[in-house]
Amino acid sequence: MRNASRPSTPAVRVMQSFGPPRPTTNPYIHMLDAALAETAGVDHLRFDRRRALLGRYDALHLHWPELLLRGSSPSRTLARRAFAMALRLRLSVTEVALIHTVHNVRPHSDSTRWERRYLAWLDRRVDHRIVLNEQTELAPGAASTLIPHGHYRDWFASVPSVPPTPGLLSFVGLVRPYKGVEELLDAFASTAATAPALRLRIAGSPSSAQLERDVRERAGGDARVELDFRYLTEPEFANVVMESAGVVLPYRFMHNSGSALAALSLRRPVLVPRTDVNEALAREVGPGWVTMFDGALTGADLERFAEGIHPLPTAAPDLSAREWASAGDAHRSAYVAAVARRRGGARS
């Protein structure tokens, strides 16, 4: 095992902010969980509330810290807030280092005033940040490590390959307000006369019944649009991507996108908004895999994308900088740096 290859180095004991991954857990967490379990010099602990308050560990690694504060009911939210205050006390009186992976520049959902105050305190308490791309802006002097989001090739390796369907574009993944699905449908509707053979599939579970109604209304009676609002298993997600000629991700704001990397890992090109992050991704993976649009998505953008990706590029997208074994080792280095910073000393 890889975690036996560094016998002379003390292991850094790190608790993650996630528990045992479930089938519905973000694949990034599944893959990180597996990578850290195999990383030499890391004693990898999944989240446990009792251990978080009373146990011995060197560092706590946060991913989406707002999720620690929210429950599925008012009573559970109250219980989580009580735990959060107890955790704050523990972090205030001990030398537990705090690491935060900056997945999003800001939370995707609205937060309460209490949550904003708590998250602001957490942000001040963080010793080290992990960023997924070079474009993430941090406060001057903030300690950080760049660890690119790993690829999904191994994650989807067991899913049989299927050929793309010419002219079929897809949006795939959880349907959220910030992802711009309504604007995608408006843009697609404008192609009815100029690209009648073009098809669009929306596949993924909406975040609310109201959003589902809005999307259905936008789709109208366009027979070229297919709506599949089921929660997709990972093989189903992969099949939707592979059956598509290309994947459209018209997010209103995009900083890091696991869906884009998943599509590229499955060798399907993506259409995404033009941002510094996406321009860097296009350079990284090679020509033909990342197409960008400027401003509001239009029907012309969709038509150009559909024309430009047929046939698919012959060379696979270059994802060599996103190997999970390298990510595990890089996380260990970040953990060691965070612990040293918190304790004011050196640890190798």
N, C-alpha and C positions, 0 to 999 in steps of 0.2 A: 504493500500500500504506500502511496505517496507520503502519508503523514508519519512514516517511519524513517524517512530519509534525512532528517535533521536531528539526530539523537543528542548532540551536544548543546543544543540551543533550548533554553527554557520555553515552554509553550505559553503563549499569551491566551488567557481564558476570556472568551468574548461571548456575551449573551446577545442574541439577535432580538429584534422587536417582533419577530414572527414565530408562531408556534409550529408544530408539525404540519407541513404542507398538505392540503386537501386537494381533491381533484379539481376544485374550482379556484384554487390559489393561482395567482399570477405566475406564469411559467418562469419568469425571471427569478422569482423566489425559489421555485423548485430547483433551478439550475445552480443558483448561488448556494443553496443549502447543500447540494451534492458536492459542489466544488470545495466548499470550506471543510466539509467532513473529510475530504481527502488531502487537505493542505497541511504539509509538514509545519510544525510549530504553532498550530492553532488548536486550542481546546474549544471546540465549537458547541455552544449551548443554544438550544431553542428557547423561546420565551416561556417563562413560567412566573406567575405573579408572586408566589411565595418566595421563590428563589431570588427574584428581582429585588425584593425588599430585605431579605434576610441572608441570602446566600453569598458565597465568595466568588467574585469574578473581577477581572481587571478592567473590563470595558463593556459598555452597552452600545450596540450598533442600531441606530434608528433608520428606518426607511421612509415610511409615510407617517410621521409622528402624530398627525391629526387623527389617525385611526385609533390610537390609544385612548382617545378622549370620547369616542362616540360609540353608543350602543344601539341596538335595534329597537329599543323601547325607552321611554323616559326613566324607568327604574334602572335599567342597565346603564344608561348614560350617567345617571347619578352615581352608580357604583364605580364606573370607570373614572369619574372625576375624583372620587374619594381615593381610589388607588393612585391616580396621577399626583395628588397632593402628597401622599405617603412616599411615592417615588421621588418627588422633588425634595422632600426632607432627606431621604437617603443620599441623593446626589449632592445635597448641600453640605453634608457633614462627612463625606468620605472622599477618597481619591479615585473613585471609579471614573475612568475616562469616558467621554461621550463622543461618538462618531455619528455623523449624519450623511447618508447618501442623498444627494440633491436630485431626486427624480424629476421634480417639477419646480419651476420658478415660483409658482404659487399653487395652493391647493385647487383642485378642480371643482370643488363644491364650496358653497358659502360656509363661513365659520361664524360662530357667535363671538360676542365681545369677550367672554370668559376664555374661550379657546384661543383667541388672538393674543390675549395677555399671557396665557400659559405658554403658547408656542414662541412668543417673543422671549420669554425667560429661557426656554430650552435653547433657542438660537444663541443667546448670550453664553450659555453654559457649554456649548459644543466646543470640543478641543480640536477636532479635525474633521474636515469635510471630504467626501468622495464625490467627484463630479464625473459625469458620464460623457462629457464632451468639453472641448477647450473653450467653447463660447459661453459657458455658465459664468455669470458675473457674481463675484463674491466681494465682501467688504475688504478694503485694503488691509493687508497683513494677515488675512485669514489663512491658516494652514490647510493645505488641501493636497489631494492625490487624484490624478486623472486615471480612471479605470473604465475604458469603453464598455458599453453594454455588450455582453457576449452574444454570439450568434445562436441560431436555433437549429443548426444542421443536425446535431446529435439528438436534440429533442424530438425532431420529426423523422428520424432515420428509419423508424419501423413502419411508417406510413407508406404504402405502395404509391409510386409515382403515377400520375394520370396526365394525359396531354391537355394543353390549353384549348379552349373553345374560341375560335376566331370571332372577334367582334363582341366578346362578353367582357364587360368591365364590372368590377365588384368593389363594394365597401364591405369589409368584414371586421367583426369585433363588437364589443359592447357599444350600443348606441347611446351616446351621451350628448347633452346640449352643446358642449363646446366642440364637438367633432364635425359640425357643419353638414349633417346629412340632409337637412331641409334644403340648403343651398345647392347641394349636389343634385337633388331631384329637380329643382328649378332649372339648373343649367342643362341637365339632361333633357328636360322637356323641350328646350329650344332646338334640339337636334332632330326633331321629328321629321321635318321636311328635308333637311340636308343629309342626314345619316339614318334613314329608316331601318337599316339592317343592324344598327348598333343596339346592344342590349345592356341592361344594368341589373345587377343583383345586390340587394341590401340584406346582409346576413348577420344577425346578432341580436342579443336581447336588449330591449330598450330599458332605460333607467326608471321610467315611469309610464303609467297608462296614458297620461296626457301626451307625452312625447310620442308614444306609439300612434295615437290618434292624429297628431300633427303630421307625422311621416306618411301615414296612410292617405291623409287628405292631400298632401303635396304630390304623392304618386298619382293620384287621380285615376283616370281610366286608361292610362298608358299601358297597352298590352306588352310593351317592351320591357317593363319593369317587373322584377320578381322580388317579393318581400318574404323573408324568412326570419321571423322574430323569435325563434327558439334560442335557448342558451346552447352554444356549440361546444361539443367536446373537442379536445385537441385534434383527434383525427378528422372530425367534421370541419374544423377550422382549416386544417391543411388541405382538405379536399376542395373546399370553396376557393381557396387561393389558387391551387394548381389547376382547377377547371377554368380559371379566368385567364384572359389574355393579358390583363393588367389589373392592378389594385389601385383604387383611388382613395386617398386619405385627405379630404378637404378641410382639415381641422381649422377652426378659427384662430387657434394659437397652438403652435407645435414647437416644443423644445427637445424632448426625447420621445421617440415613438418605437415601442416594442413591435407594433404591428408592421411598421415599415421594415424593420430588420427581419421579422418573421417571413414576410413576403419575399424579401431578397434571399433569405436562407433557402426558400423553396423555389428559387430561380424564377421569380415573377417580378417584372418591373413595376415601379410605383410612380404615381402622380401625387405630388405633395406641394404645399405652399412654399414659395421661395423665402428661405431664412438662411442666416449664416450657418446654422447647424446642418440644414439640408444641402447647402452648397458644398460643405465639407464632406458630407456623406457621398455626394455624387462624385467628387474627386477620388475619394477613397475606394469605392467599389468598381469604378471603371465606367466607360462610356456605354450609354444605352439603357442603364438600369434605373436611373433616377431622373424623372422629368419634373420640372417645377412650373408653377403658374404664378402670376403676379396679380395682386389685388384680389377682387372677387372672382371666384371660379366661373367660367363661361362655357357655353356649349362648344365654342371654337377650341377652347383648351382641351375638352374631352375628345373632340374629333382629331386634333393634332396628336394627342397621346395615342389614340387607337391606331392611327396611321403609322406613327413612328416606332411602335413596338412590334410591328409585323414585318419580317420574322423576328423572333427573339434573338438577342445577341448570342454569338457562338461561345464566347468565353464566359464562364460563371462569374458572378460578382465576387470581388476580392474581399473576403471577410477574415483574412489571416491575422489581422490585428485584434480579433475578438475571440480568441481561444479562451475557454473557461479555465484551463489549467494555469495559464498566465494570470488570469483574473484572481484566482485563489491566492497565488503568491503575492500579488500586488496588494490584496486586502491585508495580508499578514503584515506587510511593511507599513501600511497605514495604521494598523492597530498598534504596532510597536511605537510608531511616532506619536500617536495620541497618548499612550500611557506615559511615555517619557515626558511629554509636554505637561501632562497633569501633575506628574510627580516631581517635575523639575530636575530630572536626571537623565541618564542615558541608559538605553537598553538595546541590545543588539540581537 
